[in-house]
Amino acid sequence: MKPKDQPGAGTLEIPLRRPYRDFVLSALFFAACAAVLAHRSWVNDRGLILNGIVTFERGGADVFYAVLAILSGVFCALGVLVAARFAALKEFRIVLGPRSITLPSVNPLRDAREVTVPLHRIEAVELQPPARPITLVVCEDDRSHSIPQRWLTKGWSAQGVADAIIARVREAQAKQRAGG
């Protein structure tokens, strides 16, 4: 097992902007939806016709509004939970070391920690979509990790980060060929 990259020794740290705004705004939106739909469920005095195709009587409309209110409440709770999980990370950054890259977890609901990928496992670095990149994707043997461009701070573009990662991977491959 190789030792972990030490900060400072050939390490490049790229700070990221935490996506609180996205998750808090979505939580507020779904909280408002839940409140409106719950109120509508409680004060409903008539049925509901959806696009002339689906028709609900008064009781069915109450259930429909209540189910939508519950779903909106769940989405609100998920937005708050994801924001809290991102807040749990001490450092929100990409670290390019001589032997590995460390970046935030792709799925904050499953785990809110940083993921370390050894450079020799990186198979591709992609910008999605290629014409106007909005996401940087680091592909390793069995999975991929994505970083949305809106998370990058000023001075860093998705293309710039991709170029830095590719340069590190090439350096590691050259050292590996020269050493063995």
C-alpha positions as CSV (number, residue, x, y, z in Angstrom):
1,M,0.0,0.0,0.0
2,K,1.4,3.4,-1.0
3,P,1.5,6.2,1.5
4,K,-1.0,9.0,1.1
5,D,0.0,12.2,-0.7
6,Q,1.3,14.7,1.8
7,P,0.1,18.3,1.5
8,G,2.7,20.6,0.0
9,A,4.9,18.0,-1.7
10,G,3.9,18.5,-5.3
11,T,0.2,18.8,-4.4
12,L,-2.2,21.1,-6.1
13,E,-5.3,22.1,-4.2
14,I,-8.3,23.4,-6.1
15,P,-11.0,24.9,-3.8
16,L,-14.6,24.3,-4.6
17,R,-17.7,26.4,-3.9
18,R,-20.2,24.5,-1.7
19,P,-23.6,24.1,-3.5
20,Y,-25.7,25.3,-0.5
21,R,-27.7,27.8,-2.6
22,D,-29.0,25.0,-4.9
23,F,-30.1,22.8,-2.2
24,V,-31.5,25.4,0.1
25,L,-33.5,27.0,-2.7
26,S,-34.9,23.6,-3.7
27,A,-35.8,22.9,-0.1
28,L,-37.6,26.2,0.2
29,F,-39.4,25.6,-3.1
30,F,-40.6,22.1,-2.1
31,A,-41.5,23.4,1.4
32,A,-43.8,26.0,-0.2
33,C,-45.2,23.3,-2.5
34,A,-45.9,21.1,0.5
35,A,-47.6,23.9,2.4
36,V,-49.8,24.9,-0.5
37,L,-50.8,21.3,-1.4
38,A,-51.5,20.4,2.3
39,H,-53.7,23.5,2.6
40,R,-55.4,22.6,-0.6
41,S,-56.0,19.1,0.7
42,W,-57.6,20.4,3.9
43,V,-59.8,23.1,2.4
44,N,-60.8,21.3,-0.8
45,D,-64.5,21.4,-1.5
46,R,-64.6,20.1,-5.0
47,G,-63.1,17.5,-7.2
48,L,-60.1,17.7,-9.6
49,I,-59.9,17.2,-13.3
50,L,-56.4,16.7,-14.7
51,N,-56.1,17.7,-18.4
52,G,-59.6,16.3,-19.0
53,I,-58.2,12.7,-18.8
54,V,-58.2,11.9,-15.0
55,T,-61.1,12.9,-12.9
56,F,-61.2,12.8,-9.1
57,E,-64.2,13.4,-6.8
58,R,-63.8,15.5,-3.7
59,G,-62.3,12.6,-1.6
60,G,-60.0,11.5,-4.4
61,A,-58.8,15.1,-4.9
62,D,-58.0,15.4,-1.1
63,V,-55.9,12.2,-1.3
64,F,-54.1,13.4,-4.5
65,Y,-53.2,16.8,-2.9
66,A,-52.1,15.0,0.4
67,V,-49.8,12.6,-1.5
68,L,-48.3,15.5,-3.5
69,A,-47.8,17.4,-0.2
70,I,-46.0,14.4,1.4
71,L,-43.8,14.0,-1.7
72,S,-42.9,17.7,-1.7
73,G,-42.1,17.4,2.1
74,V,-39.8,14.5,1.4
75,F,-38.0,16.5,-1.4
76,C,-37.7,19.4,1.0
77,A,-36.1,17.1,3.7
78,L,-33.7,15.7,1.1
79,G,-32.6,19.2,0.1
80,V,-31.9,20.0,3.7
81,L,-30.1,16.7,4.3
82,V,-27.8,17.1,1.3
83,A,-26.9,20.6,2.3
84,A,-26.1,19.3,5.8
85,R,-24.0,16.5,4.4
86,F,-22.0,18.9,2.3
87,A,-21.5,21.1,5.4
88,A,-20.1,18.0,7.2
89,L,-17.0,18.0,4.9
90,K,-14.2,20.0,6.5
91,E,-12.6,20.8,3.2
92,F,-14.5,21.1,0.0
93,R,-11.8,20.8,-2.7
94,I,-10.0,18.8,-5.3
95,V,-6.5,17.8,-4.3
96,L,-4.1,16.7,-7.1
97,G,-1.3,14.8,-5.5
98,P,1.7,13.0,-7.0
99,R,0.0,9.6,-6.7
100,S,-3.8,10.3,-6.3
101,I,-6.6,12.8,-6.7
102,T,-9.0,13.5,-3.8
103,L,-12.4,15.0,-4.5
104,P,-15.8,15.3,-2.9
105,S,-18.1,12.2,-3.0
106,V,-20.4,12.0,-5.9
107,N,-23.4,10.9,-3.8
108,P,-23.7,13.0,-0.7
109,L,-26.7,11.0,0.6
110,R,-24.7,7.8,0.9
111,D,-21.5,9.2,2.3
112,A,-20.3,12.8,2.8
113,R,-16.6,12.2,2.7
114,E,-13.9,12.8,0.2
115,V,-13.0,10.1,-2.3
116,T,-9.4,9.3,-3.1
117,V,-8.6,7.9,-6.5
118,P,-5.1,6.6,-7.3
119,L,-3.8,8.2,-10.5
120,H,-3.1,4.7,-12.1
121,R,-6.8,3.9,-11.9
122,I,-8.0,6.9,-13.9
123,E,-9.0,5.8,-17.4
124,A,-10.5,9.0,-18.7
125,V,-11.2,12.6,-17.8
126,E,-14.2,14.0,-19.7
127,L,-16.1,17.2,-20.1
128,Q,-19.8,16.8,-20.5
129,P,-21.2,17.9,-22.8
130,P,-18.1,18.4,-24.9
131,A,-19.3,21.5,-26.7
132,R,-20.2,23.6,-23.6
133,P,-18.8,21.7,-20.6
134,I,-20.9,22.0,-17.4
135,T,-19.6,18.9,-15.7
136,L,-16.1,17.4,-15.3
137,V,-16.1,13.6,-15.1
138,V,-13.2,11.5,-13.8
139,C,-13.6,7.9,-14.9
140,E,-11.8,5.2,-13.0
141,D,-11.9,1.4,-13.6
142,D,-15.3,0.7,-12.1
143,R,-17.0,4.1,-11.5
144,S,-17.0,7.7,-12.3
145,H,-16.9,10.9,-10.2
146,S,-18.4,14.2,-11.4
147,I,-17.8,17.8,-10.4
148,P,-20.3,20.4,-11.8
149,Q,-18.6,23.5,-13.2
150,R,-20.7,25.7,-11.0
151,W,-18.7,24.3,-8.0
152,L,-15.4,25.6,-9.3
153,T,-14.2,28.9,-7.9
154,K,-13.1,31.9,-9.9
155,G,-9.9,31.3,-11.8
156,W,-10.7,27.6,-12.5
157,S,-12.7,26.2,-15.4
158,A,-13.7,22.6,-16.0
159,Q,-11.2,22.6,-18.9
160,G,-8.4,23.9,-16.7
161,V,-9.0,21.3,-14.0
162,A,-9.3,18.5,-16.6
163,D,-5.9,19.6,-18.1
164,A,-4.3,19.6,-14.6
165,I,-5.7,16.1,-13.9
166,I,-4.5,14.8,-17.3
167,A,-1.0,16.3,-16.7
168,R,-0.8,14.5,-13.3
169,V,-1.9,11.2,-14.8
170,R,0.7,11.5,-17.5
171,E,3.4,12.4,-15.0
172,A,2.5,9.4,-12.9
173,Q,2.6,7.1,-16.0
174,A,5.9,8.5,-17.1
175,K,7.4,7.9,-13.6
176,Q,6.0,4.4,-13.6
177,R,7.5,3.6,-17.0
178,A,10.9,5.0,-16.0
179,G,10.9,3.3,-12.6
180,G,9.9,-0.1,-13.7
